[in-house]
């Protein structure tokens, strides 16, 4: 068994209203940031997974995401396996 680092990014699906992202986008000009559009808020999770290989680590992280970290009705998730320790 090896230890793999996993990063899961969870974000709202296209077409789902994102009030947090809209609020951030509206505040940007007052902070001196012009020309920034399309702001979407999301969540990021980092954790370690013990597995035989990267494929098994990805499968475990994906299952964890599907069952706990993301709402598959309104959110998409991206699982990245970063390193093998």
Backbone as CSV, one residue per row, in Angstrom:
resi,resn,N_x,N_y,N_z,CA_x,CA_y,CA_z,C_x,C_y,C_z
1,UNK,0.835,-1.182,0.000,0.000,0.000,0.000,0.882,1.249,0.000
2,UNK,0.395,2.254,-0.681,1.081,3.540,-0.724,0.103,4.625,-0.292
3,UNK,0.640,5.792,0.007,-0.198,6.929,0.382,-0.200,7.921,-0.771
4,UNK,-1.380,8.288,-1.220,-1.551,9.233,-2.318,-2.236,10.488,-1.800
5,UNK,-1.818,11.642,-2.291,-2.473,12.901,-1.964,-3.568,13.158,-2.989
6,UNK,-4.732,13.498,-2.494,-5.866,13.767,-3.384,-6.365,15.188,-3.166
7,UNK,-6.765,15.824,-4.252,-7.417,17.127,-4.203,-8.739,16.981,-4.936
8,UNK,-9.816,17.407,-4.282,-11.134,17.373,-4.896,-11.642,18.802,-4.988
9,UNK,-11.993,19.227,-6.190,-12.612,20.524,-6.404,-14.086,20.294,-6.696
10,UNK,-14.937,20.977,-5.955,-16.378,20.865,-6.131,-16.897,22.242,-6.544
11,UNK,-17.656,22.279,-7.618,-18.220,23.558,-8.086,-19.622,23.338,-8.605
12,UNK,-20.387,24.418,-8.605,-21.761,24.336,-9.094,-21.755,24.040,-10.589
13,UNK,-22.726,23.260,-11.011,-22.852,22.950,-12.438,-23.222,24.208,-13.216
14,UNK,-22.867,24.262,-14.506,-23.286,25.404,-15.334,-24.810,25.527,-15.308
15,UNK,-25.280,26.753,-15.231,-26.717,26.996,-15.213,-27.311,27.069,-13.819
16,UNK,-26.545,26.642,-12.794,-27.013,26.739,-11.414,-26.594,28.108,-10.881
17,UNK,-27.538,28.847,-10.297,-27.242,30.172,-9.762,-26.139,30.084,-8.702
18,UNK,-25.231,31.053,-8.744,-24.114,31.105,-7.811,-24.097,32.477,-7.131
19,UNK,-24.935,32.667,-6.110,-25.003,33.985,-5.474,-23.680,34.418,-4.835
20,UNK,-22.903,33.484,-4.306,-21.621,33.837,-3.703,-20.656,34.361,-4.777
21,UNK,-20.592,33.671,-5.904,-19.744,34.127,-7.002,-20.184,35.480,-7.536
22,UNK,-21.502,35.690,-7.643,-22.029,36.971,-8.134,-21.686,38.108,-7.180
23,UNK,-21.762,37.864,-5.882,-21.421,38.887,-4.887,-19.946,39.253,-4.981
24,UNK,-19.091,38.257,-5.122,-17.658,38.504,-5.267,-17.395,39.322,-6.524
25,UNK,-18.030,38.929,-7.624,-17.819,39.630,-8.888,-18.246,41.090,-8.802
26,UNK,-19.377,41.363,-8.138,-19.843,42.748,-7.991,-18.895,43.583,-7.128
27,UNK,-18.197,42.960,-6.183,-17.299,43.683,-5.289,-15.941,43.988,-5.920
28,UNK,-15.565,43.280,-6.946,-14.220,43.414,-7.513,-13.877,44.819,-8.004
29,UNK,-14.763,45.520,-8.736,-14.394,46.876,-9.190,-14.078,47.824,-8.030
30,UNK,-14.785,47.723,-6.919,-14.519,48.583,-5.766,-13.150,48.279,-5.152
31,UNK,-12.638,47.080,-5.393,-11.325,46.689,-4.881,-10.206,46.933,-5.890
32,UNK,-10.568,47.533,-7.031,-9.568,47.864,-8.038,-9.327,46.803,-9.086
33,UNK,-10.188,45.788,-9.143,-10.035,44.729,-10.142,-11.103,44.901,-11.216
34,UNK,-10.705,45.414,-12.379,-11.657,45.577,-13.467,-11.424,44.489,-14.508
35,UNK,-12.453,44.192,-15.274,-12.323,43.214,-16.347,-12.363,41.767,-15.897
36,UNK,-12.749,41.509,-14.658,-12.865,40.134,-14.173,-14.337,39.738,-14.232
37,UNK,-14.633,38.678,-14.959,-16.021,38.238,-15.105,-16.112,36.722,-14.936
38,UNK,-17.322,36.239,-14.809,-17.542,34.799,-14.738,-17.086,34.166,-13.442
39,UNK,-17.121,34.915,-12.339,-16.660,34.390,-11.053,-17.628,33.315,-10.558
40,UNK,-17.097,32.165,-10.209,-17.874,31.056,-9.652,-17.183,30.602,-8.371
41,UNK,-17.934,30.420,-7.317,-17.381,29.952,-6.046,-17.443,28.428,-6.001
42,UNK,-16.581,27.834,-5.201,-16.569,26.382,-5.070,-15.897,25.976,-3.772
43,UNK,-15.623,24.695,-3.650,-14.974,24.144,-2.463,-13.798,23.290,-2.911
44,UNK,-12.789,23.235,-2.064,-11.635,22.390,-2.333,-11.345,21.552,-1.099
45,UNK,-11.088,20.265,-1.306,-10.769,19.336,-0.229,-9.441,18.665,-0.550
46,UNK,-8.599,18.499,0.455,-7.323,17.793,0.310,-7.260,16.718,1.381
47,UNK,-6.831,15.523,0.982,-6.714,14.431,1.945,-5.775,13.369,1.399
48,UNK,-5.362,12.451,2.272,-4.480,11.351,1.889,-5.307,10.078,1.764
49,UNK,-4.934,9.253,0.793,-5.633,7.987,0.550,-4.595,6.866,0.503
50,UNK,-4.812,5.832,1.288,-3.967,4.641,1.188,-4.573,3.721,0.138
51,UNK,-3.755,3.328,-0.834,-4.238,2.480,-1.920,-3.067,1.737,-2.555
52,UNK,-3.394,0.728,-3.345,-2.355,-0.052,-4.035,-1.707,0.735,-5.168
53,UNK,-2.525,1.574,-5.861,-2.003,2.357,-6.976,-2.856,3.612,-7.152
54,UNK,-2.451,4.463,-8.091,-3.144,5.731,-8.310,-4.588,5.518,-8.762
55,UNK,-4.836,4.486,-9.544,-6.201,4.214,-10.011,-7.124,3.881,-8.841
56,UNK,-6.636,3.079,-7.907,-7.447,2.741,-6.739,-7.653,3.976,-5.855
57,UNK,-6.619,4.800,-5.708,-6.742,6.032,-4.930,-7.779,6.954,-5.554
58,UNK,-7.761,7.081,-6.891,-8.743,7.917,-7.590,-10.150,7.373,-7.384
59,UNK,-10.310,6.060,-7.467,-11.633,5.453,-7.283,-12.158,5.706,-5.871
60,UNK,-11.290,5.584,-4.882,-11.703,5.840,-3.496,-12.087,7.305,-3.315
61,UNK,-11.264,8.214,-3.811,-11.547,9.643,-3.684,-12.824,10.018,-4.428
62,UNK,-13.050,9.430,-5.586,-14.264,9.706,-6.351,-15.497,9.212,-5.616
63,UNK,-15.427,8.017,-5.043,-16.561,7.482,-4.279,-16.853,8.348,-3.061
64,UNK,-15.799,8.779,-2.367,-15.970,9.654,-1.213,-16.645,10.951,-1.639
65,UNK,-16.212,11.492,-2.746,-16.788,12.728,-3.267,-18.260,12.546,-3.623
66,UNK,-18.560,11.476,-4.337,-19.935,11.224,-4.775,-20.888,10.994,-3.611
67,UNK,-20.387,10.389,-2.526,-21.253,10.049,-1.389,-21.305,11.116,-0.312
68,UNK,-20.289,11.994,-0.238,-20.217,12.913,0.891,-19.907,14.360,0.528
69,UNK,-18.926,14.594,-0.321,-18.418,15.943,-0.517,-19.206,16.795,-1.502
70,UNK,-19.865,16.182,-2.455,-20.583,16.940,-3.491,-22.029,16.489,-3.577
71,UNK,-22.873,17.417,-3.975,-24.266,17.107,-4.269,-24.351,16.901,-5.783
72,UNK,-24.443,15.665,-6.251,-24.371,15.403,-7.696,-25.525,16.005,-8.493
73,UNK,-26.568,16.439,-7.835,-27.692,17.064,-8.539,-27.303,18.453,-9.042
74,UNK,-26.535,19.205,-8.235,-26.217,20.585,-8.603,-24.720,20.874,-8.712
75,UNK,-23.869,19.900,-8.356,-22.433,20.161,-8.355,-21.667,19.137,-9.193
76,UNK,-20.583,19.627,-9.785,-19.616,18.762,-10.472,-18.374,18.685,-9.597
77,UNK,-17.628,17.614,-9.739,-16.397,17.496,-8.969,-15.270,17.018,-9.867
78,UNK,-14.059,17.420,-9.478,-12.858,17.029,-10.199,-11.887,16.459,-9.176
79,UNK,-11.480,15.209,-9.375,-10.556,14.542,-8.462,-9.175,14.520,-9.120
80,UNK,-8.179,14.978,-8.378,-6.798,14.951,-8.847,-5.961,14.194,-7.827
81,UNK,-5.221,13.203,-8.285,-4.284,12.471,-7.436,-2.922,13.104,-7.693
82,UNK,-2.352,13.723,-6.638,-1.147,14.529,-6.823,0.162,13.757,-6.744
83,UNK,0.357,13.009,-5.666,1.660,12.391,-5.475,1.528,11.026,-4.848
84,UNK,2.563,10.274,-4.956,2.676,9.008,-4.254,3.803,9.161,-3.259
85,UNK,3.532,8.916,-1.979,4.559,9.049,-0.943,5.259,7.719,-0.731
